[in-house]
Amino acid sequence: MSVENLKNNPLNIVIVGAGPAGSLAAYLLALRGHKVQVLERKKSIERKVCGEYLCPKGVDLLEELNLLNHLGAGFSPLHGMVLVSPENEVIPSYFPHVHKKEKGLSLNREIFDQRLVDLATMKGADILFERIVTSVVFDQEKRQWAVHTDKESFECDLLIAADGRQSKIGHLLKHSREAITDRVALHCYLPRKTHHGLRLGEMHILENGSYCGLDPIDDDHVNFSIVCNASLLKNHRPEEIINQTIAGSKRLQEMFDFITRKTEIRIVSSLKNSNSFIAGDHLAYLGDAAGFIDPLTGEGIYNALLSASLLIESIDKNHGLDLALAEYKRKKKILSLQKNMLNHFFQFLIRRPLLVGLVVKFLNKSPERANHFIGIIGNIHTPIQGIIKMLRA
C-alpha cells in the first residue's frame, strides 16, 4: 500500500505489546480512524511491581491528551522526593513549580494498563491476548509486513513493536542488542511502620554503590526497589539483601520491619539494551523496545507514553509514512541521548561516596537547589536547565 496522505488513507496497523506504549498508541491511532490490532502474549493485563511511578512530566502528558482524569482517577499524588545520602543525611525536596504546582502519581499498573486497553478497545482497536509472535517478514515490493503468530498471521502497513526491553521483534530482526551489565533490580511491596501518609518518594544512595527507591502507593504501603550489583545474589538470598539494606539505614529501620522468605520479590536483570534502528521501513519501536537503561530516575512509564505520543504526532504532521517515521526516529534519538547522558552521570556519581557527599553539601545549602535537582529527575527541567537553576539558587 502506497501511503501518500496518512489522514485520507487509513492504515492497517499491527502493534505488538499491550503495555502503556502499545495501548496508548492503539488508542490514539484508532481515534484517527486507522485499523489497529494489538497482539499481546499474556492471557490478561497483570500488575507490575516495577514502573508504578509516573513523573510530573508524564502527568502533564496525560493532561495534554485529555486522559488524566480518566487514567489518573484514584491514584495518590507525589509532591516530591526525600534524598538520603550514604551518611543518612536526609534532604526533603519538592517538585519545582514551573507553570503550576507539579505532582507525580503512584500507580497500580494493573488498573492503569487495563484502563488504557479499555480506551483503545472503546475506540475500535482489536486487542488479541495470548498471541506469541513467531516471525515477521517485510515485503519490499508491497511495502507491508507479514506478522506470524502461534495462532494466525496478519498483514499491515505499519508494524509497531511495543513489546518491552526484551522485544521479540527486536531480536527477530536483530535490531536489539542486550548489554551485559552487573546490575540487578529487586522489587517488592512493604508495609510501613511510620511516616504514614507521607506523599514523597525517596531515593537512598547506599555506601556500596547500590540505591534504593521508595514509592508510597498508598498511606500505609510502599513499592520498595533496590538496584545493586548482581554478584550479591551469588552469596545472598534476595530477602537478605533487602534486610541488609534496611539494617544499614536509620531511616529505613524506622519505616520497615525486616522481611521473611514469604515476601514476594521480583528480580529484574539485564538492565540495559540498545536499539539503533528505532524506526524505518514501515516499522517503529516504542517504549523499552526502543532502548532501555537502568531506570535510576524511575521514568520508564513516562518514556513509554511519550514515545507513543511522539510517533502519533509525527504521523499527524507528515503526508507520508516514511517521512513520519524519519521524524519520530530523529526526535527519539535526541531524547534518548539526553537521558543516556544523565543516567551515565548519575551512575558515575552514586558509585563514588566522596562525590555524593560533595553533592549533598551543595544541595543542603539551599532548599531550592534540592528542588531543582529532583526537577531534573522528574523531567520538569532538562539537565542543562536544572543545572543552571541549581547554580543560581
RAVEN-V712371 format. One record per pair of residues at least 6 apart in sequence whose ideal C-beta (glycine too) atoms are under 8 Angstrom apart, sorted by the first residue. I is the first residue (numbers start at 0). J is the second residue. If there is no record, write none. Layout:
<<I J> <I J>>
This chain:
<<0 8> <0 10> <0 11> <0 141> <0 142> <0 143> <0 156> <1 142> <2 8> <2 10> <2 156> <2 319> <2 320> <3 318> <3 319> <4 318> <4 319> <5 314> <5 315> <5 317> <5 318> <5 319> <5 320> <5 323> <6 31> <6 315> <9 32> <9 33> <9 34> <10 28> <10 33> <10 34> <10 155> <10 156> <10 157> <10 320> <11 33> <11 34> <11 154> <11 155> <11 156> <11 157> <12 28> <12 33> <12 34> <12 35> <12 36> <12 155> <12 156> <12 157> <12 158> <12 159> <13 36> <13 37> <13 38> <13 144> <13 146> <13 153> <13 155> <13 157> <13 158> <13 159> <14 21> <14 24> <14 25> <14 35> <14 36> <14 37> <14 38> <14 159> <14 161> <15 21> <15 37> <15 38> <15 132> <15 146> <15 158> <15 159> <15 160> <15 161> <15 162> <15 167> <15 168> <16 37> <16 38> <16 39> <16 160> <16 161> <16 162> <16 163> <16 285> <16 286> <16 288> <17 25> <17 37> <17 38> <17 39> <17 41> <17 44> <17 112> <17 116> <17 126> <17 128> <18 112> <18 161> <18 163> <18 286> <18 303> <19 111> <19 112> <19 115> <19 286> <19 300> <19 303> <19 304> <19 307> <20 161> <20 285> <20 286> <20 287> <20 288> <20 303> <20 304> <20 306> <20 307> <21 37> <21 39> <21 159> <21 161> <21 162> <21 285> <21 286> <21 307> <22 37> <22 112> <22 115> <22 116> <22 118> <22 119> <22 126> <23 115> <23 119> <23 303> <23 304> <23 307> <23 308> <24 159> <24 161> <24 285> <24 307> <24 310> <24 311> <25 35> <25 37> <25 119> <25 124> <25 126> <26 115> <26 118> <26 119> <26 122> <26 124> <27 64> <27 307> <27 308> <27 311> <28 35> <28 124> <28 311> <28 314> <29 35> <29 119> <29 122> <29 123> <29 124> <30 122> <31 311> <31 314> <31 315> <34 123> <35 119> <35 123> <35 124> <35 125> <36 124> <36 125> <36 127> <36 153> <36 155> <37 119> <37 124> <37 125> <37 126> <37 127> <38 127> <38 130> <38 132> <38 146> <38 148> <38 153> <39 126> <39 127> <39 128> <39 129> <39 130> <40 129> <40 130> <40 131> <40 132> <40 162> <40 167> <41 128> <41 129> <42 128> <42 129> <43 128> <44 109> <44 112> <44 113> <44 116> <45 109> <46 107> <46 108> <46 109> <47 108> <47 109> <47 112> <48 186> <48 187> <48 188> <48 222> <48 265> <49 184> <49 186> <49 224> <49 265> <49 267> <49 294> <49 299> <50 106> <50 108> <50 294> <50 299> <50 300> <51 105> <51 106> <51 107> <51 108> <51 214> <51 216> <51 222> <52 77> <52 103> <52 104> <52 105> <52 106> <52 200> <52 214> <52 222> <52 297> <52 300> <53 61> <53 103> <53 104> <53 106> <53 300> <53 301> <54 103> <54 296> <54 297> <54 298> <54 301> <54 376> <54 377> <54 378> <55 94> <55 101> <55 102> <55 103> <55 377> <55 378> <55 379> <56 301> <56 305> <56 377> <56 378> <56 379> <57 103> <57 104> <57 298> <57 300> <57 301> <57 304> <57 305> <57 378> <58 67> <58 71> <58 101> <58 102> <58 103> <58 104> <60 301> <60 304> <60 305> <60 308> <61 67> <61 70> <61 71> <61 304> <64 308> <66 118> <69 114> <69 118> <70 111> <70 114> <70 115> <70 118> <71 104> <73 110> <74 104> <74 105> <74 106> <74 107> <74 111> <75 104> <75 105> <75 198> <75 215> <75 216> <75 217> <75 218> <76 102> <76 103> <76 104> <76 105> <76 198> <77 102> <77 103> <77 104> <77 105> <77 198> <77 199> <77 200> <77 214> <77 215> <78 93> <78 94> <78 102> <78 103> <78 198> <78 199> <79 91> <79 92> <79 93> <79 94> <79 199> <79 200> <79 370> <79 373> <80 92> <80 199> <80 200> <80 201> <80 202> <80 373> <80 376> <80 377> <81 89> <81 90> <81 91> <81 92> <81 199> <81 200> <81 201> <81 202> <82 89> <82 90> <82 92> <82 201> <82 202> <82 204> <82 359> <82 362> <82 369> <82 372> <82 373> <83 89> <83 90> <83 201> <83 202> <83 203> <83 204> <83 248> <83 250> <84 90> <84 204> <84 355> <84 356> <84 359> <85 204> <85 205> <85 206> <85 352> <85 355> <85 356> <86 356> <86 359> <87 248> <87 249> <87 250> <88 359> <88 363> <89 250> <90 359> <90 362> <90 363> <90 369> <91 199> <91 369> <92 362> <92 366> <92 369> <92 370> <92 372> <92 373> <93 199> <93 370> <93 373> <94 101> <94 102> <94 103> <94 370> <94 373> <94 374> <94 377> <94 379> <95 101> <95 367> <95 370> <95 371> <95 373> <95 374> <95 379> <95 380> <95 388> <97 379> <101 377> <101 379> <103 200> <103 377> <105 214> <105 215> <105 216> <105 217> <105 222> <106 216> <106 300> <107 216> <108 300> <116 126> <119 126> <120 126> <129 150> <130 148> <130 149> <130 150> <131 148> <131 149> <131 167> <132 146> <132 147> <132 148> <132 162> <132 167> <132 168> <132 171> <133 147> <133 148> <133 149> <134 147> <134 171> <135 144> <135 145> <135 146> <135 147> <135 158> <135 168> <135 171> <135 172> <136 144> <136 145> <136 147> <137 143> <137 144> <137 145> <137 280> <137 281> <137 282> <138 144> <138 145> <142 156> <142 281> <143 154> <143 155> <143 156> <143 281> <144 154> <144 155> <144 156> <144 157> <144 158> <144 281> <144 282> <145 152> <145 153> <145 154> <146 152> <146 153> <146 154> <146 155> <146 158> <155 281> <156 281> <156 320> <157 281> <157 282> <157 283> <157 320> <158 168> <158 281> <158 282> <158 283> <159 282> <159 283> <159 284> <159 285> <159 310> <160 166> <160 168> <160 169> <160 282> <160 283> <160 284> <160 285> <160 288> <161 284> <161 285> <161 286> <161 288> <161 303> <161 307> <162 168> <162 169> <162 288> <163 286> <163 287> <163 288> <164 269> <164 272> <164 287> <164 288> <164 291> <165 175> <165 177> <165 269> <165 272> <166 174> <166 175> <166 274> <166 284> <166 287> <166 288> <168 174> <168 282> <168 284> <168 288> <169 175> <169 272> <169 274> <169 276> <169 284> <169 288> <172 276> <172 282> <174 274> <174 275> <174 276> <174 284> <175 272> <175 273> <175 274> <175 288> <176 272> <176 273> <176 274> <176 275> <177 269> <177 271> <177 272> <178 269> <178 271> <178 272> <178 273> <179 269> <180 229> <180 269> <180 270> <180 271> <180 293> <181 228> <181 229> <181 230> <182 226> <182 227> <182 228> <182 229> <182 270> <182 271> <182 293> <183 226> <183 227> <183 228> <183 229> <183 231> <183 232> <183 266> <183 267> <183 268> <183 270> <184 224> <184 225> <184 226> <184 266> <184 267> <184 268> <184 270> <184 293> <184 294> <185 224> <185 225> <185 227> <185 237> <185 240> <185 241> <185 264> <185 265> <185 266> <186 222> <186 223> <186 224> <186 264> <186 265> <186 266> <186 267> <187 223> <187 241> <187 258> <187 262> <187 263> <187 264> <187 265> <188 216> <188 220> <188 221> <188 222> <188 223> <188 263> <189 220> <189 221> <189 223> <189 255> <189 258> <189 262> <190 219> <190 220> <190 221> <190 255> <190 256> <191 215> <191 219> <191 220> <191 221> <191 254> <191 255> <192 253> <192 254> <192 255> <192 256> <193 253> <193 254> <194 253> <194 254> <195 218> <195 219> <196 218> <197 215> <198 215> <199 215> <200 212> <200 213> <200 214> <200 215> <200 297> <201 211> <201 212> <201 213> <202 210> <202 211> <202 212> <202 213> <202 376> <203 210> <203 211> <203 212> <203 213> <203 244> <203 248> <203 250> <203 251> <204 210> <204 349> <204 355> <205 211> <205 227> <205 244> <205 247> <205 248> <206 247> <206 352> <207 227> <207 228> <208 228> <208 349> <208 350> <209 225> <209 226> <209 227> <209 228> <209 244> <210 225> <210 226> <210 295> <210 349> <211 223> <211 224> <211 225> <211 226> <211 244> <211 248> <211 251> <212 223> <212 224> <212 225> <212 226> <212 297> <213 221> <213 222> <213 223> <213 224> <214 221> <214 222> <214 224> <214 297> <215 221> <215 222> <216 222> <221 254> <221 255> <223 241> <223 255> <225 240> <225 241> <225 244> <226 270> <226 293> <226 295> <227 240> <229 268> <231 240> <232 240> <232 266> <235 243> <236 260> <237 264> <237 266> <238 258> <238 259> <238 260> <238 262> <238 264> <241 258> <241 262> <241 264> <242 257> <242 258> <244 251> <245 251> <245 252> <245 255> <245 257> <246 252> <246 257> <270 291> <270 292> <270 293> <270 294> <271 291> <271 292> <271 293> <272 287> <272 290> <272 291> <273 290> <274 284> <274 288> <274 289> <274 290> <276 282> <276 284> <277 283> <277 284> <277 289> <277 290> <277 327> <277 328> <277 331> <277 332> <278 284> <278 310> <278 324> <278 325> <278 327> <278 328> <278 331> <279 321> <279 324> <279 325> <279 328> <281 320> <281 324> <282 324> <283 310> <283 324> <283 327> <284 290> <285 303> <285 306> <285 307> <285 310> <286 299> <286 302> <286 303> <286 306> <286 307> <287 299> <287 302> <287 303> <289 306> <289 331> <289 335> <290 335> <291 299> <292 338> <292 339> <292 342> <293 342> <293 346> <295 342> <295 345> <295 346> <295 349> <296 338> <296 341> <296 342> <296 345> <296 376> <296 377> <296 378> <297 376> <298 338> <298 378> <301 378> <302 338> <305 334> <306 331> <309 327> <309 330> <309 331> <309 334> <310 323> <310 327> <313 323> <313 324> <313 326> <313 327> <313 330> <314 320> <314 323> <314 327> <316 323> <316 326> <317 323> <317 326> <337 381> <337 382> <340 382> <341 375> <341 382> <344 382> <348 354> <348 355> <348 358> <349 355> <361 368> <361 389> <362 368> <362 369> <362 372> <362 389> <363 369> <365 392> <367 388> <367 392> <368 389> <368 392> <371 380> <371 385> <371 388> <371 389> <371 392> <372 385> <372 389> <374 380> <374 385> <374 388> <375 381> <375 382> <375 385> <375 386> <380 388>>
